[in-house]
Amino acid sequence: MSTATLTVDLDAILANWRALNAMTRSETGAVVKADAYGLGAARVGRTLAKAGVRSFFVAAAEEGAALRQTLGPGPTIYIFSGHMPGDTDMIGDLDLVPLINSLEQMIRQIEALPGHPFGVQLDTGMNRLGMEPAEWAALREIALGQDPLLVMSHLACADAPDHPMNAQQLNAFLELTEGITAPRSLANTGGVLMGADYHFDLTRPGIGLYGGQPYAEAQPVAAIEIPVIQCRSIEPGESVGYGNAFTTDTPRRIATISAGYADGILRAMGPKAFVWAGDEPCALAGRISMDMMGVDITHLPKDPKTLDLLGPHQTIDVLAEHASTIGYEILTSLGNRYKRRYIGG
Ligand SMILES: *Cc1c(COP(=O)(O)O)cnc(C)c1O
């Protein structure tokens, strides 16, 4: 078998959730949008629900519908994109809770599903999703009259705790929600780490559950092991891969391993990333191909059977830095070709 193995440590996800939960007096939810950041919303969701997580968040109603079918009745499933045209049956039949983002969505919700639970998303300055302050002022009485399950907003700069935007958004949120009795939520992972002022009634960590920054103490969750397909020795003057990007003036031993940019191993990380033979780092040789990459294994005592891309020596954030991106993008880019192995849970 040549496919690479992506191992997801469900116990590490649980440990991360418990550690984030222990930082607050609030309820701790779980964000499992985008297939739990690429790691598998069904397995991750079931594991967290079994451990007592009661509130889940997804981006789209379709994701919520799939999650409901996995989890069964009970947990609350919130939809960040709210109530879009075409979502009504899913929201109604599968008991999903749209986070209403606008007057238009509010009307759709009340007309199509009167009495059905909903939440409200407010914009406190990110200008991405949520009602604007003026819109909220007009709708506040109507919305609050229907007992929303949650009133929430989202932080634009929570990964930079010293950024003045955080306090600004906190103040805006306090002002917009003054005097309401509905539960409130503001914090993603970064917000949890910023302390009690940001916690309110329910927190919404995502990346911290999956082992990524800004939660520096998170246990790593994902590991990737890639089979070696072939090894060869090359002579001075020869080259490896597309564009002859790797050339050598000394004899080299090169392994070809079976994962590439179609598996989320972004081409941009090629010059900086390593793969590991146990504790031994091996540089990539030449450009990352769609399904393969070359690795310089000259210094290894024998040809390896597999090499590790993600593991104890190279986390998602190290890889992200090599590609000038963030851990979130590394995880959600991994794609569906891996053989997935779940441990623990
Ligand atoms: C993605 C998302 C989260 C989770 O954010 P992390 O930084 O991954 O913890 C929380 N709230 C909203 C609105 C989101 O879009």
The ligand as a Gaussian input file, in Angstrom:
#p B3LYP/6-31G(d) Opt

LIG

0 1
 C      -13.873000      29.011000      13.475000
 C      -14.608000      29.758000      14.507000
 C      -14.363000      29.521000      15.880000
 C      -13.227000      28.653000      16.355000
 O      -12.042000      29.396000      16.249000
 P      -10.616000      28.826000      16.681000
 O       -9.707000      29.964000      16.469000
 O      -10.349000      27.672000      15.781000
 O      -10.727000      28.404000      18.104000
 C      -15.187000      30.159000      16.800000
 N      -16.172000      31.010000      16.399000
 C      -16.400000      31.283000      15.090000
 C      -17.473000      32.241000      14.731000
 C      -15.617000      30.675000      14.115000
 O      -15.841000      30.972000      12.822000

